[in-house]
Amino acid sequence: MSSEREVVEACPTELFIGGKWVAAEGGKTLAVEDPATGATLCEVADASPADGKAALDAAVAAQAEWAATPPRERGEILRRTYELMTERADDLALLMTLEMGKPVAESKGEIAYAAEFFRWFAEEAVRIEGGYQIAPNGSGRFLLMRQPVGPCLLITPWNFPAAMGARKIGPAVAAGCTMVIKPAAQTPLSMLKLAELMTEAGLPAGVLNVVTTNDAGGVMEPLIRDGRARKLSFTGSTPVGRKLIEQAADQVLRTSMELGGNAPLLVFEDADLDKAVDGAMLAKMRNGGEACTSANRIYVHSAVMEEFSSRLTERMAGLKVGRGTEEGVDVGPLIDGKQRDKVADLVADAIAQGARPLTGGSVAEGNGYFFQPTVLADVPVTARLQKEEIFGPVAPLTAFETEDEAVRMANDTEFGLVSYLFTKDLSRALRVSERLEAGMIGLNQGIVSNPAAPFGGVKQSGLGREGGTVGIDEYLELKYVAVNLD
């Protein structure tokens, strides 16, 4: 593995527009911070609205030729990208850890996860199907074809800086769509590096354009309202998603939205507690709790609450907190001071309402944006962290008595991304899975994300699905041709 400085210096820092690396208008830059130390890693281009328009111009100019590129060629580019990411996983993981904070081992896991989207959609590119049908009255024929939706606008978050981009870029490339992508200002390096790798893999100029900016609204809103882009895909918070949907309505853009979550995790009295604790640790502590799929509310049957809470507390208390590049670190810093303060406020509110900290409960000492892994017992349903995404290493525990009570509490949220449940009873497993209002269910396991499965939620957790056999559908239009045989 290269040194930290080598990895950063090897990463592009300019905008990627029309196949070229270019400075932002006026040479403006933004600082990329190491959340473990607060130190600046490097400066990257800070795009203006004019830069954003140039990126869309490039995507529009490349669309027709790219759509006409044979599916096999598009798939081979994705396959080569998968191979390059796998080959260079160590350096890509280190770069991600430096800008985002998660331990290197988790970053390696994300690189493997992100690369798998390219392998998956490399295979889907050659499986875009159409149809042929005899008209009901027998007088004609129906031809059905699926074509690229057109230039796409993609907006990704900071918590999974490679995977969230790959989950959108993969199907867009496979379908024959060009795109402009705006990564989060906190974590632009992983996306800039990915653009470099995709160019090496043979992606033509103008197909992927990357704009990094501190002015997300100022740069992206004009592109959304421009009229030439035909799709908007966003991963991020529900409030921002609502605003983007309003803007997209102006040009009737197709939208896919992977928004906020407030995942419940239910542990029934008959659960295998070994699996339940392992699953809770995965569901809660993946990415340090900074995930939309994170278990935000843990409901445990009163009969097993004491044993479950004791085991979970022991596991959480044993986690090592530190800079993600250090040996043996389990939990890195939160992304910035704002997020750390939010977590601290949510914990303080819960404690003020009667919750008891079993471990942790406060900001960790020293530089960087660290928060102690925390378990809270007796968390009342009125606590803010029962309604708001925590996005941090905090596990709130609340007891329940009946299945109906557990389901009612689980569904008492505007969100519906994922729910988890642990039980040995097959009938209960199916019954509760059907009743839970979520787009995904983790049954006796604490992780649901898989490139081969459809990812997405219901209610205010979003629209559409990413990944799986349906993931490419978001980037294709269905066209019907009526054929007269007379």
N, C-alpha and C positions, 0 to 999 in steps of 0.2 A: 504493500500500500504506500502511496506517495505521502509526503508530509502535508500537514494542514496548509501551509503556505503555497506549496506546489499545486495542490488541488484547486485552491482559490484562484491562483494566478493563471491556471490553465482554462478557467471558465470564461466564456465570452461575457462581456459587460455592456454591449451595445444592443440596440433594437435589431430585430431580424425581420427585414421587409424585402419582399421580392427576391429572396435568395441572397441578400447582401446584409452584412453587419454595418449599421449606420448609427451615427450619433443622434441624440435627440435634438430637436429644434433648439437652437441657442446653446447647445452643449450642456444642457441642464442634467444634473444627476441626483440620485437619491442614495442614501446610505443603507447598507445591509448590515444588520447588527447580529452579533453572536449573543443569543439570549442567556447563555450560561455565564457570560462575563460583562455584558453591556458594551463591549468594545466593537468598533466598526471593522467588519471583515473586508469590505471593499465598497466602491461606488459603482452603481449601474445607471444606465440611461433612464431619465425621467421623461417619458413621452408627453407631448402636447396633443391637443385635439387635431392639429394638422398632421402630426405623426400618425395618429390613429387613422385618419382619412387615407393617408398614403398606404397604410397596411391593408385597408379595405380595398383600395384601388388595385393593389397587387393581387389580392385574392380574387376579385372579380375578373381581372384580366386573365388569370390562370384557369378559371372555372371550366370553360368549354373544352379545352384540350385535356384537362385532367379527367373530366367526366368521360371522355372518349378513350382514355387509357384502358387497355384490357385489364379485367379483374385480376388475372393471374399476376400481372406486373405490379399492380397495387399491393396484392398479397405478399409478393416477394420482398417488397420494400419493408413491409411490416415485419416479415420474418427476419430480415437482416437486422432490423432495429432491435428485435428481441435478442438476437445473438450478440449484438454489440453491448447491450445493457448487461447481459449475463456475463460476458467476458470482462467488463469493466466495473462490475458490481462494487468492488471494494472502494474505488475512488468515488463513485457516484454516491455511495452510502456515507462516506466521510464528508463529502460536500453537503449533503442533506443534513447531517448532524450539526455541522457548523452553523448553518443558517436557521435551522428549525429547533434544534436542541435535543431531540430524542436520542437515546443510546444508539451506538453504531449497530448493535445487533438488531434493533428494531428497524433501523434505516435499511439494513441489508434485506430484511424481510419485506419492506415496502418496495425496494428495487425489484425483487423477485416477483412480487405481486403486480407491480406496474408493467414489467416486461411481459408477464403472462397475458395481459390485455392485447398486446401486439401479436403474440402468437395465436391467441384465440381468434382475433379478427382477421389475421392473415388467412385463416381457414374459412372464415365466413365470407370473405370477399368473393370467392368463386361459387358461393351457394345462394346468390341473390336470384330468387325465382320469380317467374311470371305465371301466366295461366292461359288456357284456351277453353272456351265454353260454347256450347250450342245454345242459341237463343231459345227461350221456352216455346216459342211458336214455330221453331225450326227454320225460320226464313233467313237467319243471319248468324253471325258468329261474334263472340266477344273475345278480344285479345286483352290480356292484362299484363302490363309491364311496370317495373319498379325502377325509378330513375333518381339520381341524386337530388336532394332538396335544393342544393345550391350553396353559395357562400355562407359560412356559419360563424357566429360570434361565440366564443367560449370563455367563461370566467371561472377561475379555479381558486380554492382557498389555500391557506398556509399550512394546515395541519397534515395533509398528505400531498406534498408539493410535486411528487412525480406521479403517483397513482391516480390522482384526480384528473390530471391532464391526460394520462394514457387512456383512461376510461372514456374520454371524449374524442381524443385524436384518433384512436384505433378504429372505431366504427366510422368516423368521418372519412378517413383515408380509404377504408375498405369500400365505402359506398360511392366514392368519387366526388367528395365535397372538398372545397378549399376552405381555409379558415383563418381567422384572427383570434389569437388567444391572449388573454391578459391574466398572468399569474398574480398572486397576492404580492403586495409591495414588501412584505416581511420576508418572503421566500422566493425570490425570482431566479436564483442561480440554478436550481434543479431544472427548471423549464428551459432556460437558455442553453444549458448543457444538452438537454434532450433534443432541442432543435438542431444543435451541431451534430449530434449522433444521427439524426434522421437524414440530414443532408449527406452525411457520409454513407448512409445506407441507400442513397439514390433518390431521395424525395426531390422532385423538380422544384425549381424556384417559384415562389408565389403560392404554393399549396399550403404551407404553414408559415404564418407570420406571427411574430411575438412582440408584444408591446408591454413594457414594464413602466409603471407610473404610480405616483402618489396621488394622482387626481383621477381615480377610477370613474367617478360620475362624469367629470368633464370630458374625458376621453371616450368613454363607451356609450354614453347616452346619444351623442350625435350619430354614432354608427348604427345604433338600434333604430333610430328614427330616419335613417338615410333612405331606406327603401330598397337598397340593392342586396343587403344581407337577407337571407330567407329563414334563418334559424338562430335561436339563442339558447344556449345551454349554460346553466349556472349551478354551482355548488357553493352553498354558504348559508347564511342566516335567513330565517323566514321573513323578518322585516325588510331586508334588502331584496329578497325574492319577490315580495309583493310589489315593490317599486318597479322592478325590472319587468314584471308581467304587465303593469300599467303602461310602461313605455313601449313594450313590444306590441301592445294592442293597437298602437297608432298605425303600424304597417302590417298588422295581422301576421306577425311572425310565428312560426311554429316554435314552441318553447318546451324545454325539459328542465325541470327544477328539482334538484336534490337539496332539500332545505333542512331545517333544524329537527332535532329529535329530543325526546324526553323518555328514554327507554325504561320500562319497568322490567324487573327481574323477579320472578316469583319462585319461591322455594316452598314446596308443599311438604306435609309431614312425612310422606313416604319417600321423599327424594333420597337418592344416594348422596350423602353429604360430602363424600370425597369429590364426586363429580360436580356437585353444586358449588363448593368452595373454589375448585379449580376454574369452573366456568365463570363464577363471579369475578375472580381475579382477572381473567381474560377480558370479560365484558367491561369491567370497570377500568382496568389499568393499561389496556392497549393504548399506546401513544400517550401514556401518562394521564389518561382520562380526557384528552383533547380530541375527541372523536364524536361525530353525530350518532354513532351506534353505541356509545358508551352507556353502561347501565347507570341511569341517573337516579333511579328509585328502586331500592331493594326491599321487597316485601317477603317476610318469612313467617311461616306458621308458628304460632306461639309455642307449640309443643317442641319445636327444634330450634327456637330462636337462641337459647342460651348456648347450645353447643355450636351452632353455626357462627354466631357472633364471636365466640371465643376463638374458633379456628381462623376466621377471616381476619380478626384483629392481630393474631400472631403472625399471619402471612404479611399483612400490610406493614406491621411494625418492623419486620425483618428486611424490608426493601431498602436498598442503598440508594441514596439521593446524591446526585453530583453531575458534573459535566459529562455529556454523553460520550466523549472520547476517552474517558477514564476506564480502566479495567474494572469489571464487576459492577458497574453502575446499572441500576434497574430503572431509575426514574430521573429524567432530565428536568430542565427548567420549563416553566410555562413560557409562552411565546413572547410576552412583553409585560411591562409593569401594569398596564391596564387590565390585562387578563388576570394577573396575580391578585390585584386589588379586588376584582369582581369575586373571585373565589373566596377570598378572605371575608368579604362582606356577606356572602351567602352563608358561610359557616357561622359567622357571628350572629346573624339573624336566627339561624336554627337553634343555636345555644341559648340565645335570649328567650326563645319560646319553649325551652325545656329539654332540648336534645343534650345528650351526654357524650362528650368525646371519649372514646375508648383508646384511641391512639391518635397522635398528631393534633391537628386543629389550628395550626398557626403557620405563619410565614417562616421559612427556613432562614437561618442567619447567613450572612456573607453576601458576596456579589452575585449578580444574576437574579433571575426571576423564579426562585424556587419556592415550592409550598410542600409542607410535610404530607406524606400519605396519611390519610385521615379516615377513621371509622366513627360514625356518629350513631348512637343508639337512641331509641325512643323519639325519633324525629316526628313531630306532628305534621299532619297533612296540610296545615296552614303555613308551614315554613316556605319561604320563597324558593328554596332549592327543590321543592316538590313540583314547582311549576316552571322554573327557568332552567335552561341548560347550564350545568355546572362547568363543564369543560375544564376539569381539573381532577386531581387525585383524591376525591372525596367520595366515600361510600356511605350513604344515609340508610339506616335500617329502620323499618317500621313493621310491627307485628300485625298479623291478621288471624281470624278464627275460622272463616268459612271460604269455600271456593267462590261463592258469589261476591263476598266482600273483597277478595283479592282481585277478581276481574273488574269489579266496579272501580276500585282505586287505580288499577292499571290503566283503565280507559278514561279516567278523569283528567284529560289533557287535550289541548288543541292539536297536539302532535300525534303522528302515527307512523313512525319510520320502522322501528323494530321492537319486538318484545322477546323476553327470554323466560322459559319456564323449566323447572326441574321436578320430575315426578317419575315413578316407576309404573304408574297406572296408565295403561294404553288408552283406556276409555277416557280418562281425565285428560290425557295429553291431547287427544283429538278434539274433545269437547272444548277445552280451554283455548286451543289454537284457533278454532273456528270463531270463538267469542271475542278474542283479542283484536282490537282495532289497530292493526299494523300491517304494513306491506311485507314484512319479513318476520319470521319466527325462528328463534334459536331454541330447539327442543333438546334439552339435556346437553347443550353445548353453548359456549360463550362467544362464539364468533360465527358470523353469517356471510361475510364478504367472500366472494369467489367470482373470478372473471367469467366462469361458465354459468352463473346464475343471475337472474334479473334483480338488480339492486334498485330500490325505490320505496316510497312510502305513500300513505294515504293522509287524508285530512290536510293539515297545514304543513306536512312534511314534504309536500312536493307533487310534481306531475311527471309522468313518464317513468321509464325504466332504463337503467344502464347495465350493460353486460348481458351475458346469456344469449340465447338465440334471438331474442327480441331486441337486443341492444342496437342492432344496425337499423331497425325499423324507424328509429327516431330521425335518421338521416336520409330516408328514402320517401319519395312520393309515389303513390299508386296512380297509374294512368290507364284508362280504359279506352280501347279502340273498338268502335262498332263497325263490323264488316258486313256489307250488303252482298249477298251471293246471287241476287237476281241479275 
